Amino acid sequence: MPHFSANLSLLFTELPLIDRFSAAKNAGFDAVEIQFPYELSIEQIHEELEINDLDLVLINVPAGDLMQGGDGLACVPKRENAFRQAVMEALRYADALGVGRVNVLAGRQPIDGDFLHCLHTLSANLRYAAEAFQSIGVITTFEAINTFDMPRFLIKSVVDMQEMMEVVDHPTLKMQFDCYHMARMNEDLAKALRDNIDAIGHIQFADVPNRHQPFTGNLPFASLFELIGSLNYHGYCGAEYHPTGHTLDSLDWFQPYRRLP
């Protein structure tokens, strides 16, 4: 069956980030992921992982102003130096904390930016990141994000990810497949997972259309989890959704998979 990680950036937000590790463990998770862990020191995170016997399986490279509505870093020409500094920050955290995957957010095509120039910038930056993280045995991922939630995001489809993989052509670069974002873009999730599973380094999920927990929307999660469990996928599936209420009340979907002490 699939292995699940709790995304501490979206789950257990009733608590400060430092307290979400123990909350995830108490809920039955043995792994967590954090979009941007940098508000906590490496020492703080290491202590929480040790105390709670958790693995930190994924973090993101810092993305500049992307989450505040800006264009971000990775695909934006003339921000290469800032991107490289962000990679070095993520590398420091990943190396010290035993993180297996580091995700690069492509960013938005600037309003006055040339599309091909942005693609070239992104491919060069992904190659740089993959080389850097390969040096510590870490897989680099990148993802497609739907353009309803994030207009002008440069990578927005399975085909976009496939084409970028071909251009970069690096052995440790993988797709991060987010079921929510791809469903919002009307991708056939089952087909895309089957066709690309060997190129997928991490999976995330939330229901559609409101990005809440499984079984609150339109996605067939029972068959989707069954499919993932049947494929040659050895990574984690990250629960990256906005709970409709208290996080613990949103975990009914997790009960069949919960790791009991």
C-alpha angles and dihedrals in degrees: 000000000000121000113231133209126194115234102223093196091067105020126067091014088150082083135053112266092254090060097047094079094066091041090056092048092049089051090057104263120136094188137044138189130201126200095212114003095174097108086073125060121244088247093055093049093045091054093050092048091050096045093048098037092236134151119223100216104174143021133167128240108249106272104205112224096343097110090049092057099272129122098262125215120274101071098028116105115232093024094088094111092052090049092052091051088051091051090052091051092050091046090055092053095041094050095048096044101041095243113177100199133034118192126212117208107215096211133211128309103247113247091245094033127118111242097219092046089053091049091051091048091050094048092051092047093048090051090050091049093046091052092048096048093041087063089068097037096258127139117232117218135185129188145208115239126198117253094225091068095032114023117207093018103161099221110049110148145041089255090053089055093046093051093047090050089054093049096048093039097187122152095224098045113103139170122258102216113206109190092199096054094044093048089051087056090051095248118159097247098195093049093044092051093047094046097046106029094116090055095047117100099175138011128208131182148191131156124267138276102008102033094240129137122300118287094029095094144014108305120105096231098171092060092036093057090043090053093049090049090054096051129084092261120134101174133090131275109225119218097220105165141119108250114230089228135342110358094237089056090055096059102084088109089058099056097091090052101039117132106232120206 
